[in-house]
Amino acid sequence: MDRDHLRNRFAQTRTRIASAASKSGRYADDVRLLAISKGQPAQAIRTLAECGQREFGENYLQEALPKLAELSELDLTWHFTGQLQSNKTRSVAENFAWAHTLDRERIALRLNDQRPDHAPPLQVCIQVRLEDEPGKGGIPPAQALALARKVNELPRLKLRGLMCIPPPETTFEAQKAWFDKLFQCEQELLAAGLSLDTLSMGMSDDLEAAIAAGSTLVRIGTALFGARDREPDS
Ligand SMILES: *Cc1c(COP(=O)(O)O)cnc(C)c1O
């Protein structure tokens, strides 16, 4: 995609976020834009960085690590948004500032052990599985509090909040109903005394509903960069 086109899409996405925020009586600055750059070349990331975008998310380590290396002279914050498995924790702990998909104590322990001493704690969100469909990523809401307490005990991890990827819905109301559940789950953790400041929810097709439900960070790929090529399996 050419640079002007990408700049326009970036401006349009910022406008979507700002108008969704204002409709809910919120400030645009309270909703961070995480640019999901999986499937996109390093040059597209450079163009968005020139527009002032600083936070980028990647899902696939094989693809991400060369791009991180190529762009290392830029002052960017990298978020890992792909599925976390044991064989990926070391690379995530060594190369990323954030991980959004923590859903098991075992993975939390590995990330904590493998986070390099010279780096600040890894910022983490717990992924919550809102629908009753085992096999998908995420922990059931009823187990989120116990995992959050465990994460809080680990010095090399910093618990920031909750994340979800709800099933696709076609209406605003149906989308928002899922995000309301994550908001509710966050309220329960806050009431239990945990400190959280991040609700990582909302993607290209449902960012308005997510912001209406209290999202503080939207993860946007397609709306920014256009359609991706077919994705690898993991
Ligand atoms: C790919 C991806 C996104 C971005 O999705 P779009 O619909 O392209 O905006 C957001 N979050 C996660 C976890 C993803 O894997």
Ligand as a Chemical Component Dictionary entry (heavy atoms), coordinates in Angstrom:
data_LIG
# 
_chem_comp.id                   LIG 
_chem_comp.type                 NON-POLYMER 
_chem_comp.pdbx_formal_charge   0 
_chem_comp.three_letter_code    LIG 
# 
loop_
_chem_comp_atom.comp_id 
_chem_comp_atom.atom_id 
_chem_comp_atom.alt_atom_id 
_chem_comp_atom.type_symbol 
_chem_comp_atom.charge 
_chem_comp_atom.model_Cartn_x 
_chem_comp_atom.model_Cartn_y 
_chem_comp_atom.model_Cartn_z 
_chem_comp_atom.pdbx_ordinal 
LIG C1 C1 C 0 -5.160 -9.894  14.095 1  
LIG C2 C2 C 0 -5.545 -9.461  15.446 2  
LIG C3 C3 C 0 -6.110 -8.200  15.659 3  
LIG C4 C4 C 0 -6.444 -7.222  14.556 4  
LIG O1 O1 O 0 -7.580 -7.656  13.852 5  
LIG P1 P1 P 0 -8.240 -6.736  12.722 6  
LIG O2 O2 O 0 -9.610 -7.297  12.587 7  
LIG O3 O3 O 0 -7.419 -6.906  11.502 8  
LIG O4 O4 O 0 -8.245 -5.339  13.202 9  
LIG C5 C5 C 0 -6.371 -7.826  16.981 10 
LIG N1 N1 N 0 -6.108 -8.640  18.007 11 
LIG C6 C6 C 0 -5.569 -9.859  17.831 12 
LIG C7 C7 C 0 -5.291 -10.709 19.021 13 
LIG C8 C8 C 0 -5.292 -10.311 16.552 14 
LIG O5 O5 O 0 -4.775 -11.539 16.399 15 
# 
loop_
_chem_comp_bond.comp_id 
_chem_comp_bond.atom_id_1 
_chem_comp_bond.atom_id_2 
_chem_comp_bond.value_order 
_chem_comp_bond.pdbx_ordinal 
LIG C1 C2 SING 1  
LIG C2 C3 SING 2  
LIG C2 C8 DOUB 3  
LIG C3 C4 SING 4  
LIG C3 C5 DOUB 5  
LIG C4 O1 SING 6  
LIG O1 P1 SING 7  
LIG P1 O2 DOUB 8  
LIG P1 O3 SING 9  
LIG P1 O4 SING 10 
LIG C5 N1 SING 11 
LIG N1 C6 DOUB 12 
LIG C6 C7 SING 13 
LIG C6 C8 SING 14 
LIG C8 O5 SING 15 
# 
